[in-house]
Amino acid sequence: MAEQERSRARAREKPEEEIEDLEIAEEKSETDLDELDDLLDEIDSVLEENAEEFVKNYVQKGGQ
Amino acid sequence: MAIRKVIGTEVEYGIAVRGDPEFNPALGSAMVVNSYPGPRVRVQWSYEEESPGRDARGFGHEGYGVSDPEGTLVNAVLGNGARLYVDHAHPEYSAPEAWDPLQAALYDKAGEVVMYRASKVASERLGHRLALYKNNSDRKGNSYGAHENYLLSRSTPFGEIIRYAMTFLVTRQIYTGSGKVGSENGRPHVDFQITQRADFFEEEVGLETTLKRPIINTRDEPHGDSTKYRRLHVIFGDANLSEVQTFLKLGATALMLAALEDGALPDPLDLVDPVKAAWSVSHDLTFRRPLELEGGSTATAVELQWRYYEWLSKYVEKELDEPVWRDVLSEWHSVLQDIETDPDKLSDRLDWAAKLRLFQRYLARDDIDWSDPKLAALDLQYHDVDPERGLYHRLAARGDIRRLFTAQQIAAAETDPPEETRAYFRGRCVTQFPDSLVAANWDSLVFDVGEPHLRRVPMLEPLRGSRDLVGPILDEVSDASELIKRLSD
């Protein structure tokens, strides 16, 4: 009986922990994405104008 | 005990002049070399002692003489012991001989600063921005190299080197690649691949470096006493911006060669088709594709790298005390583990992973696909040596990519040579006797001391000419003539 309760208690605890972990993980990944979008904004400001022409004009002679 | 794995890298940089696509890249490269504002001496490079046509498998080749089709042979030796010159139509920085992989990674990084400073002066002269890229491909079928050099004993049989290095080099791509959007040179289409260079390799073993490139290059040119040394010239690798990645690449490879030389490796694991395996590894972002091995079994690149890792961790435990080798093992271990469990984590230390994370975010935010030129533009700009424009620099400045070196350490490595190798003697002479130094090679310096004959100082031992050996003499002498007298006593 007592054992059953403990195991129920564990069963209750466990999903709760997982939910908490998931929430933390989601928060973290949102922060990550925000940070990444900040980075993208920063990069946009230094990115070479006219990507297509920039890439097209980059032709190298072969080397080693 | 294996001989010291003296290491040096050589990187050819991509070159473009913004606003002038018709510029001549050979002349532009010469301008870069001539514009470098740091300590340097323009010298004649003494090619007569070089022999790029000699094959380590024991035969000679005709037609490998040094030619100068563009008429732009420009050579400088720098105060840090490096060589800065024009190779084909690219400026190239050959780092000074380094004592260990950490120092070699530092001097490789210093090369980017050399290139950046030179490009700034050249841009002012041109009136257009001359941009330099530390990458290996224009994504239109043209590649230029990033080579690694490792000192080996002459007594190590070249056949053994081929067998152990082949599988190692093919599979190490998972942590040596700098990443590339698309494929080229007739390889099957991919959106993104791990390396810049794999598409260009078509042979297993050979002497070529510009056509039909081989995974194992057999150039037998030790740049030292040829009765004692070999130099393994590794041409199958990418130029890396990440300091951790350069360190790991050089460290793991040096360890493998040291253990090979000591006979400490079990039987090699031979790939059935190394060239196809090389393409496959570079094109496989799942890291699960099996490679066929001789004997009928298969293994993934990560599994094969774990095997080398296990062999070499035992070797380090038994044979090597210096902490640097443990650091190599620890980086190696964490990279292999992350590749297996969560490759996204590698974006803080591997160039391909940093690019991939960034590109995936652009794809999502801008709702574009892999064929959008924006991704190709980002790919190229990742490699720009300008710290304002280069995306590697932007990521590193934000702390998104780990660094190993401080700005002060890199600045010191730009002007001061390594103290443990002959690069010390070369670099000190550049700084101290710039007007007397007339010619140079990796294994000699030639001085004009006002006598009827030029005086050549041979440097056939890569570990002689260190600070311990020649520092006191260099501190005492006041000119090159006195130096020559002291050295001949």
Interface residues (C-beta under 8 A of the other chain):
Chain A: L33 L36 D37 L39 L40 E42 I43 V46 L47 E48 A51 E52 F54 V55 K56 N57 Y58 V59 Q60 K61 G62 G63 Q64
Chain B: E12 G14 I15 A16 R18 P21 P25 A26 D87 H88 A89 H90 S137 D138 R139 K140 N142 S143 Y144 G145 H147 T209 T210 I235 R357 L358 R361 Y362 R365 D372 P373 K374 A376 A377 L378 L380 Q381 E388 R389 L391 R394 L395 R398 D400
